[in-house]
Amino acid sequence: MNAPDGQLEVAPAHKGVTRPDVEAAFRTAWWAAATKGEHADFGMALQDGIDETGGMFRRTLLLALATYGAGFRAAPTEVTQADEGRASVDGLIDEWRQACDEYGFEYHTQPRRELARDLVGDLLDVRQLLMSASGDSQVRSLAAVVARLAALTALACTDLGYRREVKHLWRLGRRMAHLAKDPAVLQWVYGHETTSGIYFGRPLDVVMTIADQGLAVSAAPTAGRAELLGGKAQALAIVGEHQAAARVLRTLEETFDQLPDRVTNRSKSIMGWPERRLRHAESFVHSTAGALTLATRAQDRALHLYAPSRVISRTQIELHRAECLIRAGYISDGARHARETLAHTTEQWRNRYILATAAKVADAVPDDQRTVPAVAGLCNDLAAAFQPTASN
């Protein structure tokens, strides 16, 4: 049978690729890498394998993704585990849920290479547990864990510029979210794929399709639904559908007002959806539309809510200010503000989200003003920062 798009088909244990076959394929891929001079031990590779270019890490990541490939089947079967065995797996599931929650906090503080390395290691570990799960409940619970881990890894790899791996990771996240059959998880994965897709330069029609698919899952107020609405509003603003973007923002504000306190108060975790995410989306949309009064109000509120440690987000808001200056006709002032903002952001934090926001500032400059010295300087800065690598 064919699974719906984005879903992982759940096959009976006696059909498709059996678990021993999957294990054999995994060992074959592992050995193929080892005989080409790579580490033969995945644990060693994950601990030691990030060289200056990230090449070893990326190969390890692709091998990890291969273990969840098209031939993989997580097959919920009749419960045959002994009571002790089921309880043991259930206990491990609780531990993995807690691990996901911890990653939600670490996402805002841990260097991206370290975070991605840890996440890939855990994706391999959870896969082994998923293969031994018994019963629909265990499979769904573990699939929800994998969905969140894959999405977090995709977000980290977006910062690292790993375009090919990011696409595979989002595909895995969607498949596992569908398998989990949890609307909140599904919308959380689709929501962050929508928002990150804007900054990763994915086609905006694709981004909006992902947003619409996620929004169709449920109308219940969740962090994922809020993220979907924010991402869709931003995508609409970029393509010039400003009235539609404003309508989506109003729906977002209504959704935010309905979110439970445990979601809005979870301000230090990417799993939550605090007020500053609403104000950030408003700042983006109103800056793009040239609604300067609304944009300034949202920017002031966002900067008040963002802690000084949130360097990336605060830098993005300052770049929104630069865009507003340009749209108000202060071309040189806007370009200078963007350049100064980038100059005061250390290389550690100058990631794709910041550079894409800065590129949006440059795009706001009218064609007949691109020779203005400050604008030319900003464009040169961005051209140097966006130099592509052969591996991306």
N, C-alpha and C positions, 0 to 999 in steps of 0.2 A: 504494500500500500504506500501511497505517496503522502508524505507529511505536508501540512500547510507551510507556506513560505515562512522561513524564519524559525520553524519549529524543528525539534529533534524527534524523529519518529521513534515511538516506543514499541519495540518488537518483542514478540514472545521469545522466550529463551531458546527455543529450538529452531528459530528462523534467523536469517541474516548471518552476520558475522558473530561467531561465538566468542565468549570471553577468552578462552585459550588462544583463539586466532588473533584477537586484538593484542594480547600479551606478546604473541610471537612477532606480530608486525612491529610492535613497539621496540622489542629487543633487536629486531633487524635494523631499524632506523638508528637505534642507539649504537649498534656495533659498526654500522656504516660510517657514522661520524667518528667513532674511535679509531678506525683503521685509516682515517684520513689525517690522523695526527691530533685529533681533539681528545679531550679528557674522556676516558672510558667510564668514569664515575660521574653521574649527573650531580650528585651532591657536591663533589669537588668542583665541577664546572660552575655551579651556581655560586660557590664561595669565592673561587679564584678567577672567574672567567670574564670579568669586565676589563678589557684592555682599553687603550686610549680611544679607539674608534668604536668600541662597543660591539665589535664583530662577533666575539665569542658569545656574548650575551644574546645577540640577535639570533645566532644559530641555535642556541639552547631554547630560546623562545619559540622558534619555528618548530623545533622537534616536540616541544610541549604541546603546541597547537595540533601537531599531527596526531597526537594520541587521542585528541577529541575529534578526529577527522570524520569524513563522510561514512566510513565503515563502522564507526563507533555506535554501539547500541547500549543504552542503559535500560535494562529489561526488568521492570518490576514483576516479580514472580509471586506465586503463592508463598506465604510465610513458612519457611522451613527451618529458620534458625532456632536454636534452643533459646529459651527465655533469657538465659544469661548472655548469649551472643547478641540478641536484639537490644538488650539493655545497654550493652557495651557500645554498640553502634549509635544508639540514641544519645548516649553520653558524649560521644565524639562529635555528633552533630551539634550539640549545644556548645561544645568548645569551638567549633568552626564558626558558629554564629557570632560568638564573642570575638573571635579573631577578626571577622569582617567589621564588627563595630569598632575595634581598635584601629584597623586600617582607616576607617572613616576619619578618625582624629589625626592619624599620622599623615594623611594626604596633604594637609596644610603645612606640615612642618618638616617632613623628611625629604632629603635630596632625591631627585627623581630616579637616578640610576640605582640607588640603594633600594628605594621603594619598589621599583620594577623588578629588581632581582628577587626580593623577598616574595613578591606576589607570584612570580613565575614558579618559584619553589613550592609555594602552597598550592598552586593550580595542579602541579604534578601529584602532590600528596593527596589532595581531595579526590582526584581522579581515581586513585587506587581504592579509596573508601566507597566512592560511587559505584565502582564495579562490583563491590561485595554487598551492596545494599539489598535488602530484601523487603518487598512490599512497597506499595505505591507511596505511602507516607514518607518513608526514608528516602526514596528516590527524589521525590518532589522537594523535600527539605534540603538535600544535598545539591540539587540542581539550582536552588535559589542561592546557595552559597557560591557555587561556581559562577553563576550569572553576575553576582556582585564583584567577585574577584576579577573576572574577565573585564568588566567595565572599568574597574579601578586601574587595571593594568593598561587598558586602552588609553585612559586619561593620562597616565604617566608617560606612555610611549608617544602620545601626542606632543607632550612637552619636549621629548627627545627627538622628535622629527622622524619617527619610524613609520612612514606612511603605509607600507605594505603590511606590516604587522598590525597596525591599528585597525585596518579593514577586517582582517581575520579575527581579531579580538572582539570587535563589535558583533560580528556574525556569530561567534561563539556565545557571547553574552545574550543575544536575542534568542538563540536556540534554547539555551538553558533556562532563560526566563519563561519561555513558553512551556517548557517541560515542567517547570515549578508550579504553573497554574496559579500564580499569586499575582493579582492585578497590581498591587503596590510595587512589587519587585519589577514586573514587566514595565510599568510606566517609569520607574526610576532608571532603568537601563536605557529605554528609548529616550527619556528626557535628556540624559547626559550625552547620549550620542548626538542628539539634535543640537545642543548648545556647542559641544566641542567641534561638531562638523562645520559650524560657521567659522571658527578660528583656524580650522585645518584646511580651509579652502575647498571643501566638498561642494559639488553643484547645489545651488540653493533649492532647485526643484526637488532634489533627492532629500535634502534636509527637511523640507516642508512635508514631503510624503512620509518620512519617518515620524515627524511630529503628529501628523493627522492619524497615522496608524496607532500611535501610542494613546492619543486622546480618545480614540474610539473604544478603547478597552474598558474604561470606567469613568463615570463622572464624579466619583467620590473624591473628596479633597485629600490629597496625599502630597508628599514632597515631590514625587515623580510627576504628578499632574501639574504642579506649579512650575517645575523645571521645563516641562513640555510647552506650557503656555508662554513662559518667558522666552524660550528658544524660538518658538514660532513668531512671536511679536518682533523679535530682532531680525529674523530672516525676512519678514514682510517689509520691515523698515528699509532694509538694504535694497530690495528690489523696487522701492518707491511706492509701495502700497501703504501709505501713511495712515489713511483712515482705518483700513483693516487692522493695521498694527495697533492703533489706539483702541479699537474695540477689543482686541485680544488682551491688551493691557488691563482694560476694565474688568474683563473676566478673570484675569490673573489676580487682581486686587480682591475681587469677591472670593476667589478660592483661598487666597492667603488669609482672609478674615475667618474662614471656616476651618483652617488647619488647627489640629489640636496643639496644646501648649508643648507637649513632648516633642513636637516637630519644630515649632518656631523657636523654642528655647534651646535647641541643640545647636548652638551657634558655632561651636568649635569643630563640628564634624560635617563632612560633606554629605552624610546621610540625612542631616536635618535641612530645614529651609527657613532660615531666620529672615527678619525684615530687610537686612542689607541686600539680600539677593533680589528682592522686589525692587528696591531703589536702584540697584545696579542695572536691572533690565530697563527701568524707566529712563535712567540716564542715557543708556545706549539708544533707545528708540527715539527719545525726544531730541537728542543731539543729531541723530541722522536726519530727522525731519526738519531740523532748524527751529524747533519750538524752544527758543532759548530760555524763556522764563521758567517753563516746566523743567527743562533740562538742568538749569542751575539749582532749582529747588531740590531735585532728586540727587544731584551731585553733593550738595551741602549735607543732605541727610545721610547719604551713603558714607561720606568721609567721617561724619560724626560716629557712625556705627562701626566702621572698620577699625580694628585695633592697629596701632603702628606696626605690629609684626606682620600684618597682611600686606606685604609689599606689592605683590603682583596686582591685587585688586585695587589698591589705592593708586598705583601707577596707571591702571586702566582708566580710572575715574579722571585723573589729571589729563590724560590724553583725550577723554571726552570733552574736557574744558577747552583744550586746544582746538578740537574740531568745531566747537561752538564759536570760538573767536574767528575762525576762518569763515564760517557760514554767516557771521555777522559783518563780514567785510574786512576784518583786521587780519589780513593774510600773513604779513610778516610776524605780527605778534603771536598768532596761532602757531606758525611753523617754529618760531623760536621757543615757545613754551613746550612744544612737543620735543624738540631737540634737548632742551634743558632737562625735561623729565626723564628722557632716556639716558642722558649723561649721568644723572644722579641715581640711576638704577644699576647696581652691580651686575656683572655678567652672570653670577649665580642665579639671579632672578629674572634676567632678560630673556624670557622664554617665548614660545610661539604665541601665547595669548597676548603678551605685551606687544610683540612685533606686529601681529596681525591688527591690533588696535591702532598702532602707530601708522600702519599702511593705510588704514581707513581715514586717518587724518589727512594724509597726503592725497588720497583720492578725492577729498572734498575740495581741493584747490581747483579753481576754474582753469581751463586749459591756457588761457592767455596770461595767467599769473605764474606759470611754472618756472619762468626764468628769474623770478624774484630770488635774490641770493639766499635768504633763509629757507625758502622752499627747495631750491636746488640742493642746499646742504642737507635738508631732511631726506630728500630722495636718495642722495648719495649714501647717507647713513644706512638707510633701509636696504639699498642694493647690496651693500657690503654684508649686512646682517643676514640677508636671505640667500646668500650664495649657496646653491644646491650642492649636495654631495652625491657621488655616484651611487651610493647605497640606498639613498632615499627615493 
